[in-house]
Amino acid sequence: MMLAVAAESMLRTDIPTLVGGVALLTGVLLLLVRAIAGPTTYDRILAMNAIGTKAALMIALIGFMTERPDFLDIALVYAILNFLATIAILKFIRHRRLG
């Protein structure tokens, strides 16, 4: 009886997280196609920004699956660095200098 309850609670969290992980990886693959075949530079930059955001979500999902809440802090720092890098790249492309 106890094993059945444990298996049922495990299925409630494992199947949705697995589906979420597969959806994130599918999105990353589609964004890689956009990053490679994007007609403009801005399309490629936007795709790489979205891939970075999905990577931060994947880090948070792994933290949830392993029950380690400190992964959420790592995911937030990664998301902030991704945003700042995107802004720096866009500024460099527009002005040809970062200063």
NORVENUR-V67479 format. One record per backbone hydrogen bond with DSSP energy under -0.5 kcal/mol. NH is the residue of the N-H (numbers start at 1). CO is the residue of the C=O. Records with the same first field share a line. If there is no record, write none. Layout:
BEGIN
NH->CO, CO
END
This chain:
BEGIN
5->1
6->2
7->3
8->4
9->5
10->6
11->7
12->8
13->9
14->10
15->11
17->13
18->14
19->15
20->16
21->17
22->18
23->19
24->20
25->21
26->22
27->23
28->24
29->25
30->26
31->27
32->28
33->29
34->30
35->31
36->32
37->33
38->34
44->40
45->41
46->42
47->43
48->44
49->45
50->46
51->47
52->48
53->49
54->50
55->51
56->52
57->53
58->54
59->55
60->56
61->57
62->58
63->59
64->60
65->61
66->62
67->64
68->63
69->67
71->68
72->69
73->69
74->70
75->71
76->72
77->73
78->74
79->75
80->76
81->77
82->78
83->79
84->80
85->81
86->82
87->83
88->84
89->85
90->86
91->87
92->88
93->89
94->90
95->91
96->92
END
